Amino acid sequence: MAAAGVVSGKIIYEQEGVYIHSSCAKTNDQDSLISGILRVLEKDAEVIVDWRPLDDALDSSSILYAGKDSSSVVEWTQTPKERPHRGSEHLNSYEAEWDMVNTVSFKKKPHTNGDAPSHRNGKSKWSFLFSLTDLKSIKQNKEGMGWSYLVFRLKDDVVLPALHFHQGDSKLLIESLEKYVVLCESPQDKRILLVNCQNKSLSQSFENLLDEPAYGLIQKIKKDPYTATMVGFSKVTNYIFDSLRGSDPSTHQRPPSEMADFLSDAIPGLKINQQEEPGFEVITRIDLGERPVVQRREPVSLEEWSKNIDSEGRILNVDNMKQMIFRGGLSHSLRKQAWKFLLGYFPWESTKDERTQLQKQKTDEYFRMKLQWKSVSEEQEKRNSRLRDYRSLIEKDVNRTDRTNKFYEGQDNPGLILLHDILMTYCMYDFDLGYVQGMSDLLSPLLYVMENEVDAFWCFASYMDQMHQNFEEQMQGMKTQLIQLSTLLRLLDSGFCSYLESQDSGYLYFCFRWLLIRFKREFSFLDILRLWEVIWTELPCKNFHLLLCCAILESEKQQIMEKHYGFNEILKHINELSMKIDVEDILCKAEAISLQMVKCKELPRAVCEILGLQNSEVTTPDSDTGEDENVGMTHPSSTFHSNTLPTLAASGARDDSPTHISVPPNVSRLTPA
């Protein structure tokens, strides 16, 4: 076995005593048995199956594949001028093979009549490796018929030499492969396992996502959930569904939970069926009471804003101002000022002079960071793969971000240059996270509103403080939000949840894009400005964006259930909602849901924690003592007084008279950058 230090890929499976019988007519002739090691390795989102003789340091100048039958072989050999000069130490490592696979071209040499090609090493010529995405089928021997063996057939119908497992059966290998591909018995021959990856080889391009095999898509979701869910998502799911079922009609029967399990594997740790998970509260049907009808107000005007600022530039009544912004949003002329407060770039209690000083400080800090990547020479960048990768990804994403918006349209647009520079500078600000696809979507509206590189950067940095977990490698933020959304939706409509589960959609994976970039692709550009500023007020409760998800799903419930949409239809329907959702209507519905929950006296503890409703009126029936549990309020006041806010009335009528509006406590505050 190769020493651990030279193995570049992660070993998933390893088995010695796996033989190739080079002469079927002389099975007892030891010279015809070639003992080797079979490995399955994972590297860079690709899985490689590799067999090599035990006593052979793989000669990377050639790899031999058995042909379609035992009478012919095909040898893949480097052309002489392509053969690299490498030391023996390098040839002993897995890096040698990866280099060969990635950088060396091959030529084909046919041989007929069973004549083996001349080779300087009779054993090493049998070495082979292939990517799991190229595997078409696996043939097994009949039970009880000698040593167990497997025969791999690739998608170009090349058949590799049979591998005989002298020291154990082949089931462990099959189990290892099933972690990455779906295997099912062929209806024609039960000994043959078909790999339901029917499409083309892996493509890393954004536009060619639909050309991915199922394994490739799962790896892409794990590695880059943004790309895997941003474009053509409904069509992608059609392909996933077909891949699971297989192309033959006889394979279309499957367990109801198979699809959910398949997709949930893409986000390890995501458990949607919370009732069966230890530590989760079982949420039973609860009468939430009547839902109020909510009316929204006009956007906050420049005059209203100015009236709430004292002579030194301080905001006089922050809570009242947030209430007005939540209920109506901001007029566009105000956004450049107000967003800096909402995102925590400017402290709410700061004076105008303090903000001017802060801007000078932040400007110096920004350009120091910008200079760091600007001053990196080409030679330095050649030795900094992470910076190189960040730059490449940013350049690609910037060129396709909001290009229909006049602020970013056309070639050599200065807005695109600023997008690029801000994202590159953010890599210096948070080098561990760097750049992840989707971040350009979050920056674009900020730069559009700020029209200033420095201000846009610091607002973006503050926004990323909130969104950071969405883009981390483990996707912990996404896992948590999907679980929380499932909890809320089950409380609101357990029947709808049950229907989604019956259609393998209970994991709510179709909401992934909504959560990842805060609905950026679901609403028009101007509507997303309104939606985000409302969310940033952190009213009327924590995780209000999850209630927005509930409001959208609730609006589509009737059509989904009455038309008996299945898995494919649900995802296609949700995907096609993009740019068709009325932002004001959804904001009203989400606020009404929050008010309905606040009034409920038997709200489950899990829901209280998700929404931050630690109000004395809220009781938790699951208390260990069996008594209602009263939790003290964490906010100094839950009632705001405003002469400009309309009354909530069951009739939907608007009343502009003074009113008291009960608001859940705001338990989390943005901090200045």
Salt bridges, closest charged atoms under 4 A:
GLU14 OE2 - ARG39 NE 2.49
ASP50 OD2 - ARG52 NH2 3.58
ASP55 OD2 - LYS123 NZ 3.54
ASP59 OD2 - ARG120 NH2 2.68
GLU75 OE1 - HIS111 NE2 3.95
GLU95 OE1 - LYS43 NZ 3.56
GLU97 OE2 - ARG52 NH2 2.36
ASP99 OD2 - ARG86 NH1 3.40
ASP99 OD2 - HIS90 NE2 3.30
ASP157 OD1 - LYS136 NZ 2.98
ASP157 OD1 - ARG153 NH1 3.71
ASP189 OD2 - ARG191 NH2 3.48
GLU212 OE2 - LYS220 NZ 3.84
ASP242 OD1 - ARG245 NH2 2.54
GLU303 OE2 - LYS307 NZ 3.54
GLU304 OE1 - ARG297 NH2 2.76
ASP310 OD2 - ARG314 NH1 3.78
GLU312 OE1 - ARG314 NH1 2.36
ASP319 OD1 - ARG669 NH2 3.76
GLU365 OE1 - LYS362 NZ 3.94
GLU379 OE2 - LYS382 NZ 3.28
GLU379 OE1 - ARG383 NH1 3.97
GLU381 OE1 - ARG391 NH2 2.88
GLU395 OE2 - HIS420 NE2 3.97
ASP397 OD1 - ARG400 NH2 2.61
ASP402 OD2 - LYS520 NZ 2.93
ASP421 OD2 - LYS370 NZ 3.15
ASP421 OD1 - HIS420 ND1 3.00
ASP430 OD2 - HIS468 NE2 2.71
ASP441 OD1 - LYS520 NZ 3.25
ASP441 OD2 - ARG521 NH2 3.25
GLU451 OE1 - LYS336 NZ 2.98
GLU453 OE2 - LYS370 NZ 2.83
ASP455 OD2 - LYS340 NZ 3.22
GLU472 OE2 - HIS468 ND1 2.73
ASP493 OD2 - LYS557 NZ 2.46
GLU501 OE2 - ARG490 NH2 2.21
ASP504 OD2 - ARG254 NH1 2.80
GLU522 OE2 - ARG513 NE 2.78
GLU533 OE1 - ARG335 NE 2.79
GLU533 OE2 - ARG530 NH1 2.60
GLU554 OE1 - ARG291 NH1 2.48
GLU556 OE1 - HIS573 NE2 2.78
GLU576 OE2 - LYS572 NZ 2.75
GLU584 OE1 - ARG296 NE 2.55
GLU584 OE2 - ARG530 NE 3.52
ASP585 OD2 - LYS589 NZ 3.35
GLU591 OE2 - ARG327 NE 3.37
ASP622 OD2 - ARG605 NE 3.92
GLU629 OE1 - ARG605 NH2 3.34
ASP656 OD1 - ARG654 NE 3.13
